[in-house]
Amino acid sequence: MSLNEDIRAMGERARTAARALALLSTRRKNAILEAMAAELDARREALRSANAKDLAAGREAGLPAALLDRLALTDERCDAMSKGLRDIVALKDPVGGRISRWIRPNGLVIQKLRVPIGVIAIIYESRPNVTADAAGLCIKTANAVILRGGREALASNLAIAEALQAGGANRGLPEGAIQLVATPDRDAVRALVQLEGLVDLVIPRGGEGLIRAVTEQARVPVIKHYKGVCHTYVDASADPAMALDICENAKCQRPGVCNAMETLLVHADVAAAFLPALAQRLRARGVELRGDAEARRHVPDLTPATEEDWAAEYLDLILAVRVVPDVRAAVAHIHRYGSGHSEAIVAASEAACRVFTQEVDAAAVYVNASTRFTDGAEFGMGAEIGISTDKLHARGPMGLEEMTSYKYVVQGAGQTRS
């Protein structure tokens, strides 16, 4: 059987499994998730052994230390995988939930109800724990899932998927509900994202290169998150101490993630006082500052910012700084260079906050808070499959509700249309 035929067969099994999953009660789905978690615990040594093979191969291939760290399945991360599945059990099941209901003048009762999407393909890199997280979220929402991890984690992903399949089968998980593409061949991704009629949605998780490659090849819908070029704007009305705290957190708390601040915009009226204090504080944390001419007038030893800096997702302790004349200039900069992820204003002025929240087009807009909060757990969703910078059908952190679609159920009593 050819690679294309193999992938198509996976899609057909997933489509059949999705129909069976849609009929499962919340209690049954939770029992399946509990059994999956128990099997991960029971196979701890096998998981660690498979992961050791991936780590050895990664070292031999010269993978950087940061990538090896993401690849490693420590005891703590193994604990987190099984705990994550049990946490999903505790979350409210959105499937079957009523979004709205109304009665038409002719007596028709119309309900808008949440339903599973169907078959979801998830393509991801490095972190093998994503295998368990993604599968758990899909099963809770009665979606069949086809997983395709990176080649550097293949042995680990296979071991995790086998544990999930075996544990779930003990409590009635339909065959084909969780599948993992077992080949590192990149053509498998192309074949997977072109399964029109079998795969309903593709969710790529990884770097911008992966997401663009998936999007360019796909013939089915893709939820994208190319990058997070997040801004913080410090208004003339901002409390200086609050602004310093928020900026430090947004840049330094975890700089290598998509919701970290990459560009700081400062109102010209407070730049002379604020920027030297900011430079002292962030440099103490190891941050390199790159500023425009006006910012360098207040802090002369800033590295000159280039045009490329304004659109850069550094994912590092580097921050671009620009001085702007007012809130609307800040909004204009964000419209030009932002990625639609997360944007923040620090201000006491209600008028400035209103302009910013109404005019900035992003998945999350913050008033007097750090952009680092754009996360499913921080939003109270309990878990997320990723963060979308698209507008259809999901935007921002994707929790369980965002992994459903809806249908209309219309109850009549013999009505016909005239």
Phi, psi and omega in degrees: 000134182285167178301315180299320179292322177300312182293320178296321178297323176298317179297321179292320176296320180295320180297318177296317180295324181298322179295322178289321179299322183298341181268353184282142176285164175301319181299318180293317179299319178295322178296321178297315180297319177299317180293325176296317179296318180297323180290324174300317178297317184291334183257023184308312183294321178295322178296315181294324179294317177296320180294324178300323178296317178296317180296318179297316179295323179294318178296318180296326180278356178079029177298141179295159184301322181296321180289322176297323178295318179294331182282333189291135173258088176284169176301322179297319180287327174296317176300319182294326179297310181291323177296322180299321177295318179291328175295323179295326176304321184284347182281151178293134178281119181280340187295130182089351180294146181268120177280318178199164180209138176207163182241128179279160179303333179276005177094353177296131176259117184249126176240141175252112189243145177284136179224160176298155174289319178131264179240123181244131173257129180240122183245124190214169183236151164066290193285110181292338179295340177299330179304313180287316181300311183294317180297317181298315180295322179292317180295320179300325181263013176061033174257133169287148185228137171246120186256138175223100179272180179285154181297332182292343182242020189299313181298318179295315181296320178297317181295319179293314180299319178298321178295316180296317180296316182292315179297315181296321181300329179297337182241019172100018176295124180299143177298134181089000181287328175234117178228147178238129175291118190267001179254141176279359181301125182294337177296339178295324178296313179303314181296321182293316185279002177249016181277068178299135179088347179243316176260130183267332185205140174245132176238105175273136177235115181162203182287169182300324180298316178298314185295319178294320179297317179297315183297319182292330183269340192288146171244003176240161183302141178235132171265123191248154170210087185295308180196168179242090173265090188262140182244152165236129177252124178259111183280163177299334182271001186292146169287120187300319181295317178298317181297319178297317180298314182294316180296317179297316180295314184296328181268320195256337187300321173200087191291339186270025182238164190288342181258014174281146178293134177247334179225136176250130175246130185233133178297138184301329184291339182243001185298321183298324180271322188281318188294318176299321178295320178295315181301317179298317184290314184284327178295330176295339177263006177087018183273133171271129181254132178239118188238160173283180185300320182291320177296322180289340175294327180270330176229088192300333185268016173294147172291131179299131178279143176255173177301324180295331182296327185291336180254008187277136167258096187289320187053039186202175180279063177225138182223129173272139185230128178227140174265133182234154184284336182193181184294325181290330174292324176296316179298318180297320177297316181296319178299324182282319190246347185287164181250007178078021183267278184218132181225145185226146171240139172247113187197150170262341182288119178295325180295316179296318179296322180294315177301314184295311184290329180280328190256340178281128181258098181208162179296325179222130178237125186250143171243115178057047176203158183284145176294346182296350181277356179287093187194140183301317180294318180293333177277359180084014179279346179087321180197162178215156176265346181160184179237123184261134170257008171283174175246346179229134350267354182234149179219134182081202181301132181259102175267200183298318182299324181287352176262019175237160169249203176209162173218159177262130173248119187245121182255124179239182178223044179098008182297141171231153184270133181265000000 
